[in-house]
Amino acid sequence: MSNSLVPVALRRIPWGILFLVAALTGFGLAVLYSAAGGHLMPWALPQGVRFLGFLVGAIVLSRLNERQLKSLAIPAYVALVVLLVGVEALGVVGGGSRRWLDLKIIRLQPSELMKPAIVVALAAFYDHLPAAEVRRFNAIWPAALMIGLPFLLVLVQPDLGTALMIAFGGVTAMFLAGVPVRLFVGAAAAAAALTPIALARMHDYQRSRIEIFLNPESDPLGTGYHIIQSKIAIGSGGVFGKGFLNGTQSHLDYLPEGHTDFAFATMAEEWGLAGGIGIILAYAVVVGWGMRVALGAPTRFGRIAAAGLATTIFFYATINMLMVMGLAPVVGIPLPLISWGGSAMMTVLICLGLLMAIDRHRKPARL
């Protein structure tokens, strides 16, 4: 029995990770403050309030035990698929996409919730599957169906970036479950063979993003403008940046979307390479903690779910940073905890809450 005056429930919370996430978000608020010309509105203040709400939600989520998580995983996945179908029928159109359900109080984007849900649902599926079946076809087709259905529903919204994130998270869970590597190699070869067909069926703007990724200078004042200005902003920051509130590319409106998808470029201009390395290290610590939770999880479900959720955070941050540096096509993925907007922040804090729940499950023996 412990003689500590601190309640067990509080001792089980990974305060170090929470403080790091809060610090990363605080840095993001400073970037948004600067992007607004030194004002809390319209971005920094609402973003801070939103973070506090999602943080409380993550802590509440961490109170679930593993049995509850496992029992809720498949029903939550099914409910989200129904909501994605509802988006197609009743969704709100914004910016040329139909991604939201108007619930009067908030606009719900079910595709964001699907990112952690697909990982946990597949973890529950493989946890129920006998180990001897994992290397057989029975382990492949249900998982492929579970990934493919939301992927296609999100792709037609259209939202290529979120669809890819759902696919990455699902495939990662399959890999972690022990599905043979040769099947992934075969799937990659098939995808490569189908690439010409996929390109032909893409929307014009999606095809344009790939063409601009390969050659941004082909349309410097049109579709290539974003990425060219982003690279100029990042490069002009040098090692230590131009200083807080001194960014010219973002303040003079040369850098479009400097508070959302390209917030990393806004940051890099003012804080330079040092700021970029600091952000990367912060994400690395959070993802590394998630992988340690996976390694220490006592059950198969916990190991797959935790590693998949940590990988989802990794994909989120990595794809955005590669995108703004011109090393990946622009697919509309914001930088979580830094970019303005609640979707990416909500997804990361849901992942964090679920990771804390799994972490709590492995801790009693140490207390």
Summary of the structure (lengths in Angstrom):
residues: 367
radius of gyration: 20.9
end to end distance: 8.4
largest distance: 68.8
contacts: 1249
relative contact order: 0.15
helix: 71%
strand: 3%
